[in-house]
Amino acid sequence: MATIDSASHAIGPKTRRVIETFDRYVVPNYRRFPICLVKGEGSRVWDAEGREYLDLFPGWGCNLLGHCPGPVVKAVQEQMARLIHVPNTWYTELQGEWAKLLAERSFGGQAFFCNSGTEANEAAIKLVRLRTNGEKYKIVTFQGGFHGRTMGSVTATAQPKYHEGLGPMLAGFHYAPHGDLAAVEKLIDDRTGGIMVEPILGEGGVVPAPAGFLEGLRRICDERDLLLVFDEVQCGCGRTGKWFGYQHFGVTPDVITLAKSLCAGVAGGAMLTTVDLAKHLRPGMHAATFGGNPIAAAAGVAAIRMIEEEGLLEHVDRAAAAFRTRLAALADSCDVVRDVRVMGMMIGVELSIDGAAVVQACLDRNLLVNATQGRIIRLLPAMNVTQAEVEEGCDKLGEAIREVAARGAA
Ligand SMILES: *Cc1c(COP(=O)(O)O)cnc(C)c1O
């Protein structure tokens, strides 16, 4: 059983039955907490035993507007009753509208729709290759990056733990240390077609590109005729207080990939590129059967409208400032906190102690957070998190960190 030990919350009878069914019928490829979630609203979520949690990592970054945001629920419910799915052999008004909204908020290009982050990256990988008919097929990616789990995207992911046991990886990927422009230059030859990078590393520990790095990549791409691909699956769609992560750096890519937050919790992905490059994805060369379907499109459009109607980009700046103040105070008073990185609602708290123990200590306080890279606590709060929730979350996180630190010292 791949259930994480969780001493504080006794497993109730309803939850036990669900776990038994999973043990028998669900592939055990995830480590799960022994908690069965049944409903959510905003940054609150409830389990089958009736316990309430504050969720500062809602939907692993997918629930950008919290659990069950009203306008998205309504748009999806109405769309469900009208048209659930039609293939891309037909036009639908919503898919076009969605692409237009995304273009107007990014660099004005065109969208290819798919269903997940890894698929969006596969589309980008194919676009790089198709642009030169496969001549310039090599792509440079970065250590600490994460791009997904299908064979192309997982090969792009320069972390050996994700390659273990898979045998030969896809040809043509070359890895540079994150931030190292000289290493990138050395890896490039006349078969290189692109560079792929997250403007803010997500799984890698919430690490923004160092100063000058993205500008340097843009220059290299311009000089060597390469495509610059930004994987914004985690940092895109408004999470950082701007529509897209790249807009913090003043560097415009040729391609961006989106998923997670894109449809506020409904499955959906997209690759955005320029009109000029988009023509290389010729009919027949790439497709996704469910891509841009009416439900995802309804959710995607509703999410963008909700962010604008409720002024959530501006709200993110205020909520981020509150997190920054509270977490800076924590870092000052608690020496196991090594660094705090706040990029809007993308937050990393780097510790000198075990992150998993802190996640557990937060769970003991009914607070949901995540740990990545061993010692980094990651929060991906909803854009509409309230001031009171920020305070409560920081109180509990601080207590949890102190408890685990004291245990280590004892
Ligand atoms: C989660 C993630 C992916 C993969 O997305 P899936 O929808 O799980 O395929 C790709 N890139 C980044 C930056 C991610 O955070």
Ligand as a Chemical Component Dictionary entry (heavy atoms), coordinates in Angstrom:
data_LIG
# 
_chem_comp.id                   LIG 
_chem_comp.type                 NON-POLYMER 
_chem_comp.pdbx_formal_charge   0 
_chem_comp.three_letter_code    LIG 
# 
loop_
_chem_comp_atom.comp_id 
_chem_comp_atom.atom_id 
_chem_comp_atom.alt_atom_id 
_chem_comp_atom.type_symbol 
_chem_comp_atom.charge 
_chem_comp_atom.model_Cartn_x 
_chem_comp_atom.model_Cartn_y 
_chem_comp_atom.model_Cartn_z 
_chem_comp_atom.pdbx_ordinal 
LIG C1 C1 C 0 3.116  19.814 -14.110 1  
LIG C2 C2 C 0 4.050  20.307 -15.153 2  
LIG C3 C3 C 0 4.129  19.693 -16.416 3  
LIG C4 C4 C 0 3.345  18.457 -16.753 4  
LIG O1 O1 O 0 1.975  18.701 -16.777 5  
LIG P1 P1 P 0 0.936  17.472 -16.836 6  
LIG O2 O2 O 0 -0.387 18.137 -17.015 7  
LIG O3 O3 O 0 1.067  16.721 -15.541 8  
LIG O4 O4 O 0 1.328  16.635 -17.990 9  
LIG C5 C5 C 0 4.968  20.256 -17.357 10 
LIG N1 N1 N 0 5.697  21.354 -17.081 11 
LIG C6 C6 C 0 5.651  21.969 -15.888 12 
LIG C7 C7 C 0 6.462  23.197 -15.661 13 
LIG C8 C8 C 0 4.841  21.460 -14.873 14 
LIG O5 O5 O 0 4.800  22.053 -13.678 15 
# 
loop_
_chem_comp_bond.comp_id 
_chem_comp_bond.atom_id_1 
_chem_comp_bond.atom_id_2 
_chem_comp_bond.value_order 
_chem_comp_bond.pdbx_ordinal 
LIG C1 C2 SING 1  
LIG C2 C3 SING 2  
LIG C2 C8 DOUB 3  
LIG C3 C4 SING 4  
LIG C3 C5 DOUB 5  
LIG C4 O1 SING 6  
LIG O1 P1 SING 7  
LIG P1 O2 DOUB 8  
LIG P1 O3 SING 9  
LIG P1 O4 SING 10 
LIG C5 N1 SING 11 
LIG N1 C6 DOUB 12 
LIG C6 C7 SING 13 
LIG C6 C8 SING 14 
LIG C8 O5 SING 15 
# 
